[in-house]
Amino acid sequence: EKALENDLIIKNVCKGIRVENYHAPEKKTIPHDIISKLDTNDPECFMFLFLIYTGLRRGELVALTPHDIDLDNRIINVNKSTYYKSNQAIIKTTKNGDTRQVPIFDIIYPGVVKLMNNKYLFTGVDKNKMLSEQSLKRKLEKVRKLVGYNFTYHQCRHTFVTLMYEAGIEPKQAQKWSGHRD
């Protein structure tokens, strides 16, 4: 209806269509016992711990550089993301086009410090290149097998929001940290 009101379309072809008894699937989080299996000293495991405790999107993680990290104030400045073309990461703006600040919690701080000498925080074999799409898939498969649990990158974001709720963080603050506008 908004597209019609804003003259983006001339006719709403969906008007009158009803989806009966549709219930959105429940957003699954990664269980605490699985999170506890992630070894902070294993680079692939740490990457997923980082996602779980920051709520970053996969593309935002790939684009992170040491310049985006303020260790003194324990802040991550999320100001860019990536998309993939022919398996190679290409820098773009964040999903909402905004820059946001996310705290670096104690559980991941030592691991973040160790990554500060890389060109990008998370890399593959070549420490000067962003992670390829295939490399991300391999890392996910490796960690899934290691912890014995099938999860997705996006489930790390859901888990972050749930952990913030469980820790008593105000929902608006968790929303801000995770980059959700509404």
TORBA-33099 format. One line per 2 residues: number of its first residue (from 1); their letters; for each residue z negated, x negated, y of N, C-alpha, C, CB. Coordinates in steps of 0.05 Angstrom, whole numbers, plus 5000, padded with zeros to 4 digits. Glycine has a CB too. Layout:
BEGIN
NUM = A = Z:X:Y:Z:X:Y:Z:X:Y:Z:X:Y  ...
***
This chain:
BEGIN
1 = EK = 5000:4984:4976:5000:5000:5000:5000:4983:5025:4976:5019:5000  4985:4960:5024:4984:4942:5047:5012:4931:5053:4964:4920:5043
3 = AL = 5027:4923:5033:5054:4912:5036:5072:4933:5049:5066:4903:5010  5069:4958:5042:5084:4980:5054:5077:4983:5084:5080:5006:5039
5 = EN = 5050:4983:5089:5040:4986:5116:5050:4963:5134:5010:4988:5116  5052:4940:5123:5060:4916:5139:5090:4911:5138:5045:4891:5129
7 = DL = 5105:4930:5129:5134:4928:5128:5145:4905:5112:5145:4926:5156  5130:4898:5091:5139:4876:5073:5157:4888:5051:5115:4862:5061
9 = II = 5153:4913:5045:5170:4927:5026:5177:4955:5038:5156:4931:4998  5199:4967:5028:5206:4993:5039:5197:5016:5022:5236:4994:5043
11 = KN = 5190:5011:4997:5181:5032:4979:5161:5020:4959:5205:5044:4964  5139:5035:4954:5119:5027:4934:5127:5039:4907:5091:5037:4943
13 = VC = 5140:5023:4891:5150:5032:4865:5127:5037:4845:5169:5012:4853  5103:5028:4851:5080:5031:4834:5064:5056:4840:5062:5007:4835
15 = KG = 5071:5070:4861:5056:5094:4869:5056:5114:4847:5068:5106:4896  5033:5124:4841:5031:5145:4820:5026:5134:4792:5055:5161:4820
17 = IR = 5028:5108:4789:5023:5096:4762:4993:5093:4759:5038:5069:4759  4983:5102:4737:4954:5099:4731:4951:5084:4705:4941:5127:4730
19 = VE = 4933:5066:4705:4925:5052:4680:4899:5064:4671:4923:5020:4684  4900:5077:4648:4877:5091:4638:4858:5072:4623:4885:5114:4620
21 = NY = 4832:5075:4628:4811:5061:4614:4815:5031:4612:4810:5072:4586  4826:5019:4633:4829:4990:4633:4802:4978:4641:4852:4981:4652
23 = HA = 4794:4959:4625:4770:4943:4632:4778:4914:4632:4746:4949:4612  4773:4901:4655:4780:4872:4657:4764:4857:4636:4774:4861:4685
25 = PE = 4776:4837:4623:4762:4822:4603:4738:4807:4616:4780:4801:4589  4717:4804:4602:4693:4790:4612:4700:4761:4616:4669:4794:4592
27 = KK = 4691:4750:4638:4695:4722:4644:4674:4706:4629:4694:4716:4674  4684:4689:4610:4666:4674:4593:4657:4648:4607:4679:4668:4567
29 = TI = 4632:4641:4603:4622:4616:4612:4618:4598:4589:4596:4620:4629  4614:4572:4594:4609:4553:4573:4579:4553:4568:4619:4524:4581
31 = PH = 4571:4558:4543:4542:4560:4537:4527:4534:4543:4538:4567:4508  4501:4537:4549:4484:4514:4556:4484:4493:4533:4456:4523:4562
33 = DI = 4483:4502:4508:4482:4483:4486:4507:4466:4484:4477:4497:4460  4530:4477:4493:4555:4462:4493:4555:4443:4516:4580:4482:4495
35 = IS = 4546:4452:4540:4544:4434:4563:4527:4409:4556:4532:4449:4588  4505:4414:4542:4487:4392:4535:4500:4371:4517:4462:4402:4522
37 = KL = 4522:4378:4503:4536:4360:4486:4555:4341:4502:4553:4375:4465  4559:4347:4527:4577:4330:4543:4563:4305:4552:4588:4346:4568
39 = DT = 4572:4282:4543:4560:4256:4548:4569:4246:4576:4567:4236:4526  4550:4241:4593:4556:4232:4620:4569:4204:4620:4531:4231:4637
41 = ND = 4566:4189:4598:4578:4162:4597:4607:4163:4586:4561:4145:4580  4616:4185:4575:4643:4188:4565:4660:4198:4588:4644:4207:4540
43 = PE = 4681:4183:4596:4697:4191:4619:4709:4219:4617:4720:4172:4623  4719:4227:4594:4730:4254:4592:4708:4275:4593:4745:4257:4565
45 = CF = 4686:4271:4580:4663:4290:4581:4653:4292:4610:4641:4281:4562  4651:4269:4623:4641:4269:4651:4659:4286:4669:4638:4241:4662
47 = MF = 4685:4284:4664:4704:4300:4681:4698:4330:4679:4733:4294:4672  4691:4339:4655:4684:4367:4651:4657:4374:4662:4686:4375:4622
49 = LF = 4638:4355:4660:4612:4360:4673:4616:4362:4703:4592:4336:4666  4633:4345:4714:4639:4345:4743:4649:4373:4750:4659:4323:4750
51 = LI = 4668:4383:4735:4679:4410:4741:4658:4432:4739:4703:4416:4722  4641:4430:4719:4620:4450:4714:4600:4450:4737:4606:4445:4687
53 = YT = 4594:4426:4748:4573:4424:4768:4584:4423:4797:4556:4400:4763  4611:4427:4800:4622:4428:4827:4638:4454:4831:4640:4404:4832
55 = GL = 4648:4466:4810:4664:4490:4813:4692:4485:4823:4650:4509:4831  4701:4460:4824:4728:4454:4833:4749:4465:4815:4731:4424:4837
57 = RR = 4772:4471:4826:4795:4479:4810:4807:4453:4799:4816:4495:4828  4822:4456:4777:4835:4434:4764:4851:4417:4784:4852:4443:4741
59 = GE = 4868:4430:4800:4885:4416:4819:4869:4401:4840:4904:4435:4832  4846:4412:4848:4829:4399:4868:4816:4374:4856:4807:4419:4878
61 = LV = 4809:4376:4831:4797:4352:4817:4817:4329:4816:4789:4360:4789  4842:4336:4809:4863:4315:4806:4868:4301:4832:4889:4328:4795
63 = AL = 4867:4315:4854:4873:4304:4880:4850:4288:4893:4881:4326:4899  4826:4289:4882:4803:4276:4895:4806:4245:4896:4778:4283:4880
65 = TP = 4799:4234:4919:4798:4205:4923:4770:4198:4932:4820:4196:4944  4763:4172:4931:4737:4164:4942:4733:4171:4971:4734:4134:4938
67 = HD = 4755:4174:4986:4753:4181:5015:4742:4210:5018:4780:4179:5029  4744:4226:4997:4735:4254:4998:4705:4256:4991:4751:4271:4979
69 = ID = 4693:4234:4984:4665:4234:4975:4647:4221:4996:4662:4219:4948  4626:4235:5004:4606:4225:5022:4581:4221:5005:4601:4244:5046
71 = LD = 4577:4196:4995:4554:4190:4978:4528:4192:4992:4557:4163:4965  4527:4184:5018:4502:4184:5033:4491:4213:5035:4507:4172:5060
73 = NR = 4509:4232:5041:4501:4260:5044:4505:4276:5019:4516:4272:5067  4515:4263:4997:4520:4276:4972:4538:4301:4975:4493:4284:4959
75 = II = 4561:4296:4987:4580:4318:4993:4608:4310:4983:4580:4324:5023  4622:4330:4972:4650:4327:4965:4665:4344:4985:4656:4337:4935
77 = NV = 4684:4331:4999:4702:4345:5017:4727:4353:5003:4708:4328:5043  4730:4378:4997:4753:4389:4982:4774:4397:5002:4745:4413:4963
79 = NK = 4795:4381:5005:4814:4385:5026:4843:4385:5017:4811:4364:5047  4847:4383:4991:4875:4383:4980:4874:4391:4951:4888:4356:4984
81 = ST = 4897:4397:4940:4899:4404:4912:4925:4392:4902:4898:4435:4908  4933:4399:4878:4958:4390:4866:4972:4412:4852:4954:4366:4847
83 = YY = 4998:4408:4848:5014:4425:4829:5031:4405:4814:5032:4447:4844  5043:4414:4792:5058:4396:4775:5088:4402:4775:5048:4398:4747
85 = KS = 5103:4380:4777:5132:4381:4774:5140:4359:4755:5147:4379:4802  5153:4366:4733:5161:4346:4713:5137:4329:4704:5183:4328:4723
87 = NQ = 5114:4341:4700:5090:4328:4690:5076:4311:4710:5097:4312:4666  5086:4309:4734:5073:4292:4755:5059:4309:4776:5094:4274:4768
89 = AI = 5035:4301:4784:5020:4315:4804:5031:4310:4831:4990:4307:4803  5033:4332:4847:5043:4331:4874:5021:4344:4892:5071:4345:4878
91 = IK = 5014:4330:4913:4993:4339:4932:5002:4364:4947:4985:4317:4951  4984:4383:4950:4989:4407:4966:4962:4415:4980:5000:4431:4949
93 = TT = 4962:4435:4996:4937:4445:5008:4921:4459:4986:4943:4464:5032  4896:4464:4992:4879:4479:4974:4889:4508:4972:4849:4479:4984
95 = KN = 4880:4522:4952:4889:4550:4947:4887:4567:4972:4873:4562:4924  4865:4565:4986:4861:4581:5010:4870:4567:5036:4832:4589:5012
97 = GD = 4879:4542:5033:4887:4527:5057:4864:4516:5073:4904:4544:5074  4840:4519:5063:4816:4511:5077:4804:4485:5065:4795:4533:5076
99 = TR = 4788:4472:5081:4772:4449:5071:4744:4460:5067:4772:4425:5091  4731:4452:5045:4704:4461:5041:4687:4437:5031:4702:4484:5020
101 = QV = 4661:4440:5034:4643:4419:5025:4627:4430:5002:4624:4410:5048  4625:4413:4981:4610:4420:4957:4589:4398:4952:4630:4423:4932
103 = PI = 4565:4406:4946:4544:4386:4942:4549:4370:4915:4516:4399:4941  4540:4346:4916:4539:4330:4891:4511:4332:4880:4548:4299:4896
105 = FD = 4508:4347:4858:4481:4350:4846:4473:4325:4831:4481:4375:4828  4447:4322:4828:4435:4298:4815:4447:4292:4788:4406:4302:4812
107 = II = 4453:4313:4773:4463:4309:4745:4490:4294:4744:4466:4335:4731  4506:4296:4765:4532:4282:4765:4533:4258:4785:4554:4301:4772
109 = YP = 4513:4256:4802:4514:4235:4823:4519:4207:4812:4488:4235:4838  4504:4197:4791:4509:4170:4781:4538:4166:4771:4489:4164:4759
111 = GV = 4548:4187:4758:4576:4185:4748:4596:4184:4771:4582:4208:4731  4591:4198:4793:4609:4197:4816:4609:4170:4828:4601:4219:4837
113 = VK = 4586:4158:4830:4583:4130:4841:4601:4111:4826:4554:4121:4841  4602:4114:4800:4618:4096:4783:4648:4099:4787:4612:4101:4753
115 = LM = 4656:4121:4798:4685:4126:4802:4695:4118:4830:4691:4155:4798  4678:4108:4846:4686:4103:4874:4705:4079:4878:4661:4097:4890
117 = NN = 4711:4064:4858:4730:4042:4860:4758:4049:4852:4720:4018:4844  4762:4073:4842:4788:4083:4834:4804:4092:4858:4786:4105:4813
119 = KY = 4830:4092:4856:4847:4104:4878:4843:4134:4878:4877:4097:4873  4842:4146:4855:4836:4174:4851:4810:4175:4834:4859:4191:4838
121 = LF = 4793:4195:4839:4768:4195:4825:4772:4196:4794:4751:4219:4833  4791:4213:4786:4796:4216:4758:4824:4208:4752:4791:4246:4748
123 = TG = 4827:4188:4734:4853:4177:4728:4857:4175:4698:4857:4150:4742  4881:4168:4690:4886:4162:4662:4886:4132:4658:4913:4175:4653
125 = VD = 4905:4123:4642:4908:4094:4636:4914:4079:4662:4930:4090:4615  4932:4090:4678:4939:4077:4704:4919:4086:4725:4968:4084:4712
127 = KN = 4902:4068:4733:4880:4075:4751:4890:4080:4780:4860:4052:4752  4916:4077:4785:4927:4081:4812:4943:4107:4814:4945:4058:4819
129 = KM = 4943:4123:4792:4959:4147:4792:4941:4172:4786:4981:4146:4772  4949:4194:4798:4936:4219:4791:4942:4227:4762:4945:4242:4810
131 = LS = 4924:4242:4751:4928:4251:4723:4953:4268:4720:4903:4267:4714  4968:4263:4699:4992:4279:4693:4982:4305:4680:5012:4264:4675
133 = EQ = 5000:4324:4679:4994:4350:4666:4988:4345:4636:5017:4370:4669  5003:4328:4623:4999:4322:4595:4972:4308:4591:5021:4305:4584
135 = SL = 4965:4290:4609:4939:4277:4607:4916:4296:4609:4937:4255:4629  4918:4316:4626:4898:4337:4629:4895:4352:4603:4904:4356:4652
137 = KR = 4918:4359:4591:4917:4374:4565:4904:4357:4543:4946:4382:4557  4911:4331:4542:4899:4314:4522:4869:4311:4525:4912:4286:4523
139 = KL = 4860:4309:4550:4831:4306:4556:4817:4332:4547:4827:4301:4585  4828:4355:4554:4816:4380:4546:4814:4383:4516:4833:4404:4557
141 = EK = 4835:4376:4502:4835:4378:4472:4814:4359:4460:4863:4371:4461  4813:4334:4471:4793:4315:4461:4765:4325:4464:4796:4288:4476
143 = VR = 4758:4336:4487:4731:4346:4492:4725:4371:4477:4726:4350:4522  4745:4388:4474:4741:4412:4457:4733:4405:4429:4767:4429:4456
145 = KL = 4747:4385:4418:4741:4376:4390:4713:4363:4389:4762:4357:4380  4707:4347:4409:4682:4332:4410:4658:4351:4410:4681:4315:4435
147 = VG = 4659:4373:4426:4637:4391:4428:4639:4415:4409:4634:4401:4457  4662:4418:4397:4665:4440:4378:4666:4467:4391:4643:4440:4358
149 = YN = 4679:4469:4414:4680:4494:4429:4706:4496:4444:4656:4497:4449  4720:4519:4442:4745:4523:4455:4741:4535:4483:4763:4541:4438
151 = FT = 4747:4520:4504:4743:4529:4531:4767:4521:4548:4717:4519:4543  4769:4531:4572:4791:4525:4591:4779:4511:4615:4806:4550:4598
153 = YH = 4798:4499:4631:4789:4488:4656:4776:4509:4674:4813:4474:4671  4789:4532:4675:4779:4553:4693:4751:4563:4684:4798:4577:4693
155 = QC = 4744:4562:4659:4718:4570:4650:4696:4551:4662:4716:4569:4620  4703:4527:4669:4684:4510:4683:4676:4522:4710:4696:4481:4687
157 = RH = 4695:4534:4724:4689:4547:4749:4670:4571:4745:4715:4557:4763  4676:4587:4725:4659:4610:4719:4631:4600:4712:4670:4627:4696
159 = TF = 4629:4579:4697:4604:4567:4689:4588:4558:4714:4608:4544:4669  4602:4545:4732:4589:4535:4757:4576:4559:4772:4610:4521:4775
161 = VT = 4591:4580:4776:4580:4603:4790:4556:4615:4776:4602:4625:4794  4558:4616:4750:4535:4626:4734:4511:4608:4736:4544:4629:4704
163 = LM = 4515:4582:4735:4493:4563:4737:4480:4566:4765:4503:4534:4733  4496:4570:4785:4485:4573:4812:4468:4599:4814:4508:4574:4833
165 = YE = 4478:4620:4802:4463:4645:4801:4436:4641:4786:4479:4667:4787  4437:4627:4763:4413:4622:4748:4393:4604:4763:4420:4609:4721
167 = AG = 4404:4587:4781:4386:4569:4796:4375:4582:4821:4402:4544:4804  4383:4608:4826:4373:4622:4849:4389:4617:4875:4345:4615:4853
169 = IE = 4412:4605:4873:4429:4601:4897:4440:4627:4906:4452:4580:4891  4439:4632:4932:4450:4657:4943:4479:4660:4935:4447:4657:4974
171 = PK = 4488:4683:4927:4516:4687:4919:4536:4679:4940:4520:4717:4912  4531:4684:4965:4550:4676:4986:4553:4646:4987:4540:4686:5014
173 = QA = 4531:4631:4982:4533:4602:4983:4549:4592:4959:4505:4589:4982  4544:4603:4935:4560:4595:4912:4589:4602:4916:4549:4609:4886
175 = QK = 4595:4624:4928:4622:4633:4934:4635:4613:4953:4622:4661:4947  4621:4604:4973:4631:4584:4993:4637:4558:4979:4611:4580:5016
177 = WS = 4618:4548:4962:4622:4523:4948:4646:4524:4929:4597:4516:4933  4650:4547:4917:4672:4549:4897:4699:4556:4910:4666:4570:4877
179 = GH = 4699:4561:4936:4724:4565:4950:4735:4593:4948:4745:4546:4940  4718:4612:4942:4726:4641:4941:4721:4653:4969:4710:4656:4919
181 = RD = 4741:4666:4979:4738:4679:5005:4724:4706:5003:4765:4684:5017  4729:4721:4982:4716:4747:4980:4699:4750:4956:4737:4769:4980
***
